[in-house]
């Protein structure tokens, strides 16, 4: 669980209606301390999973792919973008499994992800057309 929390460091979320950035995470005996830019949270190990589930990701991906010198999408940026979308969708799936009332928000997330994918496709088509 500590590794999962450490993956959240330096990322922005909405938690309990407030925007937070997780700065560091520490495990002290049987509890976890999560230090954010707003406040410090203390959780027992059994509470950490719910905390992670309650986090809402802010700006998980950037919709524009930057190009390298040869006007091709850089592989590193493509992978980060794909991982961001994939992680959001996997997190959404987990929330839907645990809370059926989350389905409307999950539908909105999926619609946004689809639109971002369509934008990426359009950008690549426009780039291909401009090279002809």
Residue frames relative to the residue before (quaternion, step in Angstrom):
aa qw qx qy qz dx dy dz
X 1.0000 0.0000 0.0000 0.0000 0.00 0.00 0.00
X 0.6039 0.5723 -0.3548 0.4264 3.57 1.07 -0.71
X 0.6399 0.5260 -0.3226 0.4581 3.60 1.01 -0.80
X 0.6294 0.5328 -0.3259 0.4623 3.58 1.01 -0.85
X 0.6588 0.4952 -0.3046 0.4776 3.60 0.97 -0.82
X 0.6578 0.5206 -0.3166 0.4427 3.59 0.94 -0.82
X 0.5878 0.5686 -0.3669 0.4435 3.60 1.17 -0.50
X 0.6603 0.5308 -0.2926 0.4434 3.59 1.20 -0.49
X 0.4691 0.6987 -0.4341 0.3215 3.59 1.26 -0.26
X 0.8359 0.1581 -0.1905 0.4898 3.55 -1.09 0.98
X 0.5821 0.5412 -0.3939 0.4617 3.60 1.18 0.45
X 0.3987 -0.7186 0.5265 0.2180 3.54 -1.18 0.69
X 0.0077 -0.7874 0.6154 -0.0356 3.54 -1.08 0.85
X 0.3312 -0.6325 0.6318 0.3018 3.49 -1.41 0.07
X 0.0592 0.7810 -0.6177 0.0714 3.57 -0.79 1.06
X 0.8362 -0.0527 -0.0333 0.5448 3.54 -0.73 1.15
X 0.7363 -0.4572 0.2204 0.4474 3.54 0.96 0.97
X 0.6956 0.4293 -0.2782 0.5045 3.60 1.23 0.06
X 0.4522 -0.6641 0.5273 0.2764 3.54 -1.13 0.73
X 0.0295 0.7971 -0.6010 0.0504 3.57 -0.80 1.04
X 0.1892 -0.7175 0.6513 0.1587 3.52 -1.34 0.39
X 0.3357 -0.7449 0.5394 0.2038 3.58 -0.69 1.06
X 0.2452 -0.8094 0.5253 0.0936 3.54 -0.65 1.18
X 0.7855 -0.1520 0.1228 0.5872 3.59 0.92 -0.88
X 0.2090 -0.7525 0.6154 0.1061 3.53 -1.32 0.44
X 0.0231 -0.7922 0.6097 -0.0110 3.56 -0.98 0.90
X 0.2465 -0.7254 0.6179 0.1769 3.54 -1.13 0.67
X 0.0075 -0.7863 0.6162 -0.0443 3.52 -0.73 1.12
X 0.8137 -0.1319 0.0054 0.5661 3.53 -0.41 1.32
X 0.8034 -0.2466 0.1929 0.5065 3.61 -0.65 -1.06
X 0.6888 0.4462 -0.2974 0.4878 3.60 1.18 0.28
X 0.3463 -0.7123 0.5759 0.2026 3.52 -1.35 0.36
X 0.1907 -0.7468 0.6282 0.1058 3.54 -1.07 0.82
X 0.0860 -0.7809 0.6187 0.0054 3.55 -0.75 1.15
X 0.1349 -0.8004 0.5831 0.0338 3.54 -0.52 1.24
X 0.0767 -0.7957 0.6008 0.0065 3.56 -0.76 1.11
X 0.6617 -0.4898 0.3763 0.4250 3.54 -1.29 -0.01
X 0.7003 0.4568 -0.2622 0.4819 3.60 1.23 -0.33
X 0.7888 -0.1592 0.1490 0.5746 3.57 0.91 -0.92
X 0.4568 -0.6533 0.5281 0.2926 3.54 -1.35 0.06
X 0.1780 -0.7793 0.5963 0.0744 3.54 -0.96 0.97
X 0.1515 -0.7557 0.6301 0.0949 3.55 -1.14 0.74
X 0.0059 -0.8092 0.5861 -0.0416 3.56 -0.78 1.05
X 0.4103 -0.6191 0.5967 0.3039 3.52 -1.21 0.59
X 0.6751 -0.5119 0.3367 0.4109 3.57 -1.16 0.52
X 0.6573 0.5211 -0.3064 0.4500 3.61 1.00 -0.77
X 0.6817 0.4968 -0.2847 0.4554 3.63 1.18 -0.44
X 0.5198 0.6828 -0.4045 0.3161 3.58 1.20 -0.45
X 0.6311 0.5469 -0.3435 0.4298 3.61 0.92 -0.86
X 0.6631 0.4904 -0.3071 0.4749 3.61 0.91 -0.86
X 0.6100 0.5467 -0.3500 0.4544 3.59 0.99 -0.77
X 0.6740 0.4912 -0.2946 0.4666 3.59 0.85 -0.98
X 0.6559 0.5166 -0.3101 0.4547 3.58 0.96 -0.84
X 0.6920 0.4951 -0.2737 0.4485 3.58 1.02 -0.77
X 0.5411 0.6093 -0.4082 0.4114 3.59 1.24 -0.20
X 0.1632 -0.7588 0.6227 0.0987 3.56 -0.97 0.88
X 0.4021 -0.7423 0.4901 0.2171 3.55 -0.67 1.14
X 0.2204 -0.7425 0.6204 0.1233 3.55 -1.07 0.85
X 0.8612 -0.0413 0.0056 0.5066 3.58 -0.94 0.95
X 0.0063 0.8549 -0.5187 0.0094 3.60 0.60 1.08
X 0.8041 0.0830 -0.0453 0.5870 3.60 1.10 -0.61
X 0.3956 -0.6592 0.5746 0.2808 3.50 -1.29 0.28
X 0.4160 -0.7575 0.4397 0.2446 3.62 -0.67 1.01
X 0.7040 0.4286 -0.2759 0.4945 3.62 1.16 -0.30
X 0.2851 -0.7341 0.5921 0.1710 3.55 -0.93 0.95
X 0.3289 -0.7290 0.5632 0.2078 3.57 -0.80 0.99
X 0.3622 -0.7415 0.5322 0.1891 3.53 -1.15 0.65
X 0.4353 -0.6575 0.5377 0.2984 3.55 -1.21 0.52
X 0.7757 -0.3591 0.2319 0.4643 3.62 -1.25 -0.12
X 0.7084 0.4391 -0.2529 0.4913 3.59 1.12 -0.59
X 0.4920 -0.6860 0.4026 0.3540 3.58 1.29 0.33
X 0.5141 0.5786 -0.4601 0.4350 3.56 0.96 0.91
X 0.5488 -0.5983 0.4440 0.3791 3.62 -1.01 0.66
X 0.4187 -0.6977 0.5130 0.2734 3.56 -0.90 0.86
X 0.5594 -0.6405 0.4145 0.3242 3.55 -0.94 0.91
X 0.6266 0.5563 -0.3387 0.4280 3.59 0.98 -0.81
X 0.6906 0.4673 -0.2838 0.4734 3.59 0.89 -0.90
X 0.6116 0.5379 -0.3550 0.4589 3.60 1.03 -0.67
X 0.6684 0.5033 -0.3033 0.4560 3.58 0.89 -0.92
X 0.6513 0.5090 -0.3244 0.4600 3.61 0.91 -0.87
X 0.6570 0.5139 -0.3101 0.4562 3.57 0.94 -0.89
X 0.6645 0.4992 -0.3010 0.4676 3.57 0.92 -0.91
X 0.6595 0.5034 -0.3120 0.4629 3.58 0.94 -0.85
X 0.6255 0.5437 -0.3357 0.4477 3.59 1.03 -0.76
X 0.6748 0.4721 -0.2905 0.4872 3.57 0.87 -0.95
X 0.6485 0.5293 -0.3164 0.4463 3.57 0.90 -0.95
X 0.6812 0.4948 -0.3005 0.4482 3.60 0.87 -0.93
X 0.6310 0.5245 -0.3320 0.4654 3.58 0.98 -0.81
X 0.6859 0.4827 -0.2902 0.4607 3.57 0.88 -0.92
X 0.6485 0.5017 -0.3231 0.4726 3.60 1.00 -0.74
X 0.6358 0.5120 -0.3243 0.4779 3.59 1.00 -0.77
X 0.6397 0.5259 -0.3157 0.4632 3.56 1.02 -0.84
X 0.6355 0.5277 -0.3223 0.4624 3.57 0.97 -0.84
X 0.6535 0.5093 -0.3143 0.4634 3.59 0.95 -0.85
X 0.6581 0.5053 -0.3165 0.4598 3.59 0.96 -0.82
X 0.6418 0.5182 -0.3279 0.4604 3.60 1.00 -0.79
X 0.6270 0.5412 -0.3369 0.4478 3.59 1.01 -0.77
X 0.7472 0.4072 -0.2124 0.4803 3.58 1.00 -0.81
X 0.8077 0.1265 -0.0291 0.5751 3.59 1.13 -0.56
X 0.2957 -0.7973 0.5050 0.1476 3.57 -0.21 1.31
X 0.5986 0.5697 -0.3704 0.4242 3.62 1.14 -0.43
X 0.5793 0.5934 -0.3579 0.4292 3.59 1.29 -0.21
X 0.4359 0.7438 -0.4304 0.2675 3.61 1.28 -0.30
X 0.6593 0.4928 -0.3545 0.4436 3.70 0.77 -0.76
X 0.6605 0.4817 -0.3146 0.4824 3.59 0.97 -0.78
X 0.6176 0.5391 -0.3419 0.4594 3.59 1.05 -0.74
X 0.6287 0.5262 -0.3320 0.4665 3.60 1.01 -0.78
X 0.6466 0.5112 -0.3186 0.4681 3.58 0.96 -0.82
X 0.6424 0.5212 -0.3213 0.4610 3.59 0.95 -0.84
X 0.6687 0.4972 -0.2970 0.4663 3.58 0.93 -0.90
X 0.6326 0.5231 -0.3315 0.4651 3.59 1.02 -0.74
X 0.6517 0.5019 -0.3120 0.4755 3.57 0.97 -0.84
X 0.6384 0.5212 -0.3270 0.4626 3.59 0.95 -0.85
X 0.6411 0.5205 -0.3208 0.4639 3.59 0.99 -0.81
X 0.6635 0.5002 -0.3072 0.4638 3.57 0.95 -0.84
X 0.6314 0.5213 -0.3355 0.4659 3.60 1.02 -0.74
X 0.6320 0.5185 -0.3238 0.4763 3.57 1.03 -0.79
X 0.6516 0.5132 -0.3160 0.4606 3.60 0.96 -0.86
X 0.6238 0.5274 -0.3344 0.4699 3.59 1.04 -0.74
X 0.6455 0.5192 -0.3176 0.4614 3.58 0.95 -0.90
X 0.6496 0.5161 -0.3152 0.4608 3.59 0.93 -0.89
X 0.6581 0.5145 -0.3035 0.4583 3.56 0.94 -0.92
X 0.6420 0.5202 -0.3240 0.4607 3.59 0.95 -0.84
X 0.6703 0.4884 -0.3000 0.4713 3.58 0.95 -0.85
X 0.6316 0.5189 -0.3334 0.4698 3.62 1.03 -0.73
X 0.6527 0.5076 -0.3130 0.4673 3.57 0.97 -0.85
X 0.6369 0.5200 -0.3221 0.4692 3.57 1.01 -0.77
X 0.6521 0.5071 -0.3121 0.4692 3.57 0.94 -0.86
X 0.6537 0.5155 -0.3096 0.4595 3.62 0.98 -0.82
X 0.6758 0.5049 -0.3016 0.4443 3.58 0.98 -0.82
X 0.6475 0.5167 -0.3173 0.4616 3.62 1.20 -0.42
X 0.5796 0.6036 -0.3796 0.3946 3.63 1.21 -0.28
